[in-house]
Amino acid sequence: MSEFPRANVYETPIRSAHRRATFGLAWRNFFRRYFEFKGFASRSEFWWVQGPLAGLSLLLNLPEEGAGAGLLDSPFVAIPVLLVSLFLLIPTLSLHWRRLHDAGLAGPWWFLSLIPGPGTIAVLIMTLLPPRPERQKREWA
């Protein structure tokens, strides 16, 4: 048995502070909890999903070397990317919401990320905060 017990992701706010999500568990929860804005998401559960999504977004938006045009300039790439992005919008938002709850913050703080620059950085910092069980509210569970 490992040092950290496998956590039940549907627990109430009073739960193990050492919860660690694996890559597979994080992605499984990402899709299983598609419309679930209540609850909590650990930092590992959040970053196992957001890290690859951010990396993929960065790669798709980089211009091709010397051409000045990116992959998204082609409709054969842009349309599928748009459809996938729309499909992932709600679960990404709910994952952010649950991560903010885990850090002891209300989910609506996510709307700061709509402010380009400082708002995005503020929400990024909030997602890096450690769990704060003492600030978590029962109605978030």
C-alpha positions in Angstrom: 0.0 0.0 0.0 1.3 3.4 -0.9 2.0 6.2 1.6 -1.0 8.2 0.2 -4.3 6.4 0.2 -6.3 6.5 -3.0 -8.8 9.3 -2.5 -12.5 9.2 -3.3 -13.0 12.2 -5.5 -16.6 12.5 -4.4 -15.7 13.1 -0.7 -17.0 16.0 1.3 -14.5 18.8 2.0 -13.2 17.0 5.0 -10.8 14.6 3.3 -7.2 13.7 3.0 -4.9 16.7 2.3 -2.5 14.3 0.5 -4.8 13.3 -2.3 -2.9 12.6 -5.5 -4.7 12.0 -8.8 -3.0 9.9 -11.5 -3.1 10.9 -15.2 -5.8 8.4 -15.9 -8.0 9.3 -12.9 -7.7 13.0 -13.7 -8.9 12.5 -17.3 -11.6 10.1 -16.2 -13.0 12.6 -13.7 -12.7 15.4 -16.2 -15.2 13.6 -18.5 -17.3 11.9 -15.7 -17.9 15.2 -13.9 -18.6 17.1 -17.2 -21.4 19.3 -15.7 -20.4 19.1 -12.1 -19.5 22.5 -10.7 -19.9 21.4 -7.0 -17.1 19.5 -5.4 -13.3 19.8 -5.4 -10.4 19.0 -7.7 -6.9 18.6 -6.3 -3.9 20.3 -7.9 -2.8 17.0 -9.5 -6.3 16.3 -10.9 -6.3 19.9 -12.3 -2.8 19.9 -13.8 -2.9 16.4 -15.3 -5.7 17.7 -17.5 -4.8 21.4 -18.0 -1.1 20.8 -18.7 -1.6 18.7 -21.8 -4.5 20.9 -23.0 -2.4 24.1 -22.6 0.5 22.4 -24.4 -1.7 21.3 -27.3 -3.2 24.8 -27.5 0.3 26.3 -27.6 1.4 24.0 -30.4 -1.6 24.6 -32.5 -1.2 28.4 -32.2 2.5 28.5 -33.0 3.2 29.9 -36.5 4.9 27.5 -38.9 8.6 28.3 -39.3 9.2 30.8 -42.0 5.7 30.7 -43.4 4.1 33.2 -41.0 0.9 31.1 -40.9 -0.1 28.7 -38.2 -1.9 25.4 -38.3 -5.2 27.0 -37.5 -5.1 29.0 -40.7 -6.2 25.9 -42.5 -10.0 25.2 -42.4 -9.1 21.4 -42.3 -7.5 22.0 -39.0 -9.4 25.0 -37.6 -12.9 23.5 -37.8 -12.1 20.2 -36.0 -10.1 22.2 -33.4 -13.1 24.6 -32.9 -15.5 21.6 -32.4 -13.2 19.9 -29.9 -12.7 23.2 -28.1 -16.5 23.7 -27.8 -16.9 20.1 -26.6 -14.2 20.7 -23.9 -15.4 24.2 -22.8 -17.9 23.1 -20.1 -15.7 20.4 -18.5 -12.8 22.7 -18.5 -14.8 25.4 -16.8 -16.2 23.0 -14.2 -12.7 21.7 -13.5 -11.5 25.2 -12.9 -14.5 25.8 -10.6 -13.8 22.7 -8.5 -10.1 23.6 -8.3 -10.9 27.0 -7.0 -13.2 25.4 -4.4 -10.3 23.1 -3.3 -8.2 26.2 -2.8 -10.9 27.7 -0.6 -12.2 30.2 -3.2 -15.6 30.6 -4.8 -15.9 29.4 -8.3 -17.0 32.7 -9.8 -13.4 34.0 -9.3 -12.8 32.2 -12.6 -14.4 35.1 -14.4 -11.3 37.1 -13.7 -9.6 35.0 -16.4 -11.7 36.9 -18.9 -9.6 39.9 -18.3 -6.6 39.5 -20.6 -3.2 39.5 -18.9 -3.7 40.3 -15.2 -6.9 38.4 -14.8 -5.5 35.3 -16.4 -2.4 35.4 -14.3 -4.5 35.9 -11.1 -6.6 32.8 -11.9 -3.4 30.8 -12.7 -2.0 31.8 -9.3 -5.3 30.8 -7.6 -5.1 27.3 -9.3 -1.6 26.8 -7.9 -2.7 27.5 -4.3 -2.7 24.5 -1.9 -5.9 22.9 -0.6 -7.6 25.0 2.1 -10.1 22.7 3.9 -10.7 25.3 6.6 -12.1 27.7 4.0 -14.1 25.2 2.0 -17.9 25.7 2.3 -20.4 22.8 2.6 -22.5 24.2 -0.2 -19.5 23.6 -2.6 -19.4 19.9 -1.8 
